[in-house]
Structure formats: C-alpha cells, structure tokens
Amino acid sequence: MAKRIIEMVHAKKTSMLKNAAEAGQNATLAVAAMKGGIRSQEWRAYMMQFVEQGAPGVPVNPDHLSRLLATDGTLGIPDLDIKRAYLVANATCGDMTTGRLADYVDTIDVGITTGCVPATAARTPTDPKGGKKKGKKKAAKKYQ
C-alpha cells in the first residue's frame, strides 16, 4: 500500500528541517507551480514530491496524484481546493518556517485509501449541502 499524501508531506517537512537548501528548492518549485497554475507541468512537478513513486515520475497510487492535480473530480470543492493551495503556499514561507508545510493539509487524503468518495465531493460551490432534494417543495408561508 502506498504511503498517504500527508505522510509524504510530513516526510518532506522532516527532510527540509534538516536541509535548508532543500527548503529553498521546494519554495522555488512551489512558486513555479503557483505561476503555472493547477493544470501546468510545474504544478505536477511540485505535487509529485508528495506522491510515493515506484519508478521516477510514476505514482504507486495514481489516485494520490489525481487528488493533488484535482483531476479526480474534486476541483471546485472548497475544502480540497484550500488544502491544495496551502500545500503550495506553505512552501513559500522560507527555510525558517519549513515546519509549517503540513499545516491545513491533514485531510487531503480523505476518501482515497478507502475508495470512497469524500463527503465533500458531493458538494459544489453552488450547492453547499450536496445532492438534490427529493420530494415536493413546501409552499412558502404567507405572513400578513
């Protein structure tokens, strides 16, 4: 079983705490990812650091990379969009704050290891409760 994304984030954080140059390289990759955008090769290159790889560039669990690239149907789900944004933004704090890389990213793996769709996946920005309502609509009360 592949390491979870958050485990890879913590491993990267630990490694960067030991090596300031690695933290600087990570920040450079993060800035390139931000400038390129979520569909760019730079974004993919940055996110590959947080996916366990069998061969270089080949994820052990492709679902992990799909989550980080938002190609798993989670683009537009605010909770997961925020976690991806933090994963990029936290890297740019500099080598003095590398210990914050995992902040606000802890549940980015929700639903991947079990094969279940995360509860947040049923939600959209325009439908915050998720799903369609069934049944008849109640008539609005009239106030006099």
Steps between C-alpha positions, in 0.01 A plus 500: 500500500636840402579759763224753544548852365517647849771249596704617202442865600625427853804316360581800276459734797739290710753490218481877444549569872835323466597669174436871437608467135224244442251742655614768255463262207153406619402868520627555146291207374196633687530846344530345154190287573305804612602699193424210265166410654334176596506356145868578438801269489649713778204417725541132420874514570440665836227258603699191396712561812201398710416180317686177560660391174584152374715611209590871474191694396269200540275510806450178694138609545387720209200614707738696721635701210150544363394656831792743497438592135123519564437267207300269729186710477581708808587826325255756632445328833602782734649283777731313263582808291610672821717205603674498160551877525652467847734225380640743245487813716654341809814423300569865431540603861875449472752271663431646845142368503525165324332338797168645381484311167222267618285770662136480385574208267429211740181360344598532134494118480135470602330228302803386301622201700151360557389547143203702624416839362557759773185654643617836370503365144122507494513872558556774252560869554140566393354210698670505843281225648558261209262295295153578373200532724233242448129538539266791471592850597306644786300810423645810654312630800313817444532763766238766544 
